[in-house]
Amino acid sequence: MEKKSVSSASSKGSSGKAVGLVIPSDLIAEDLKKTARKGTGFMGLQKKLFGNENKKEKKEVKALTEAKVNNTRTLAMVLKSERELLSANKEQELEIDKLRLMLEDKNREVEKLKDLCLKQREEIRSLKNSILFPDAMNSQLQELLQQQGSELKQAKQLIPTLQRQVTSLTGQLQCFAEDLAEVKADKYARAHIQYHSSSPGTPTYDHEETANSLEFSSCDGATPG
């Protein structure tokens, strides 16, 4: 009987102990949910901290690339427009040069036409004066004829005086030529005499040759030009 009571007591104690250690499944599920919530919260915090920075960096890189692309596009457009403007400027300069040459030609033609108009105006005035005032024109013509006649008379009077002056000048020139020939002959004779006196062994020239040479030189100088 005692053994039974002991065994029963021991069995009761063991069953009581076993019943005290049993954990309900609801508590375990709640604990797991809490731990999962904590883990997800930590991961969400990491994503919030580092994910936002990555997004900012990506946005900045994207903005920089877009800005570079836009800058290259605008630069290409500017260069293209500048080339077009340069070519247009060259064409306009050529057209301006052509127009300038045409303008110069037109100005020359205008000047020629002005000269023609002035000449025609003078001719018209002279014709008007001759038609309206024939006496005045006749008087002017008579004055011109009188002037020409007086000049002709003066020329006729001057011609003989000029002829006389020419003849006197030719005579003077002839005298000068004769004097020059005499001087040359005298100089030649003196040189000839000095030469023969300094060299007695040399053959003497005939005096007729010297006389002939003197006469020839005097004739050359006496011939009037």
Summary of the structure (lengths in Angstrom):
residues: 225
radius of gyration: 71.4
end to end distance: 202.3
largest distance: 217.1
contacts: 456
relative contact order: 0.03
helix: 93%
strand: 0%
